[in-house]
Amino acid sequence: MTHAELETLYEALATKLDAMESQKRKLFLAKLVLLLAQEVGTAGKVVSAMDDAARNLHP
């Protein structure tokens, strides 16, 4: 995936999150991860990606 495609995805995600009620955001993100996990196909890859995403989170 190109940098431009990643930027497009980031913008789409940010727009979607901004448009929904704050109490629905966690559920949306959980559902999104599970749908994408089905596309990835292996639990190990998904867990590794979750670990990467959780690393170095700063407010």
RARAJO-V107383 format. One record per residue. N is the residue number from 1. RES is the residue in one small letter. BURIAL is 1 if it has 9 or more other ideal C-beta (glycine too) atoms within 8 Angstrom, else 0. Layout:
BEGIN
n->N res->RES burial->BURIAL
n->N res->RES burial->BURIAL
END
This chain:
BEGIN
n->1 res->m burial->0
n->2 res->t burial->0
n->3 res->h burial->0
n->4 res->a burial->0
n->5 res->e burial->0
n->6 res->l burial->1
n->7 res->e burial->0
n->8 res->t burial->0
n->9 res->l burial->0
n->10 res->y burial->0
n->11 res->e burial->0
n->12 res->a burial->0
n->13 res->l burial->0
n->14 res->a burial->0
n->15 res->t burial->0
n->16 res->k burial->1
n->17 res->l burial->1
n->18 res->d burial->0
n->19 res->a burial->0
n->20 res->m burial->1
n->21 res->e burial->0
n->22 res->s burial->0
n->23 res->q burial->0
n->24 res->k burial->0
n->25 res->r burial->1
n->26 res->k burial->0
n->27 res->l burial->0
n->28 res->f burial->1
n->29 res->l burial->0
n->30 res->a burial->0
n->31 res->k burial->0
n->32 res->l burial->0
n->33 res->v burial->1
n->34 res->l burial->0
n->35 res->l burial->0
n->36 res->l burial->1
n->37 res->a burial->1
n->38 res->q burial->0
n->39 res->e burial->0
n->40 res->v burial->1
n->41 res->g burial->0
n->42 res->t burial->0
n->43 res->a burial->0
n->44 res->g burial->0
n->45 res->k burial->1
n->46 res->v burial->1
n->47 res->v burial->0
n->48 res->s burial->0
n->49 res->a burial->1
n->50 res->m burial->1
n->51 res->d burial->0
n->52 res->d burial->0
n->53 res->a burial->0
n->54 res->a burial->0
n->55 res->r burial->0
n->56 res->n burial->0
n->57 res->l burial->0
n->58 res->h burial->0
n->59 res->p burial->0
END
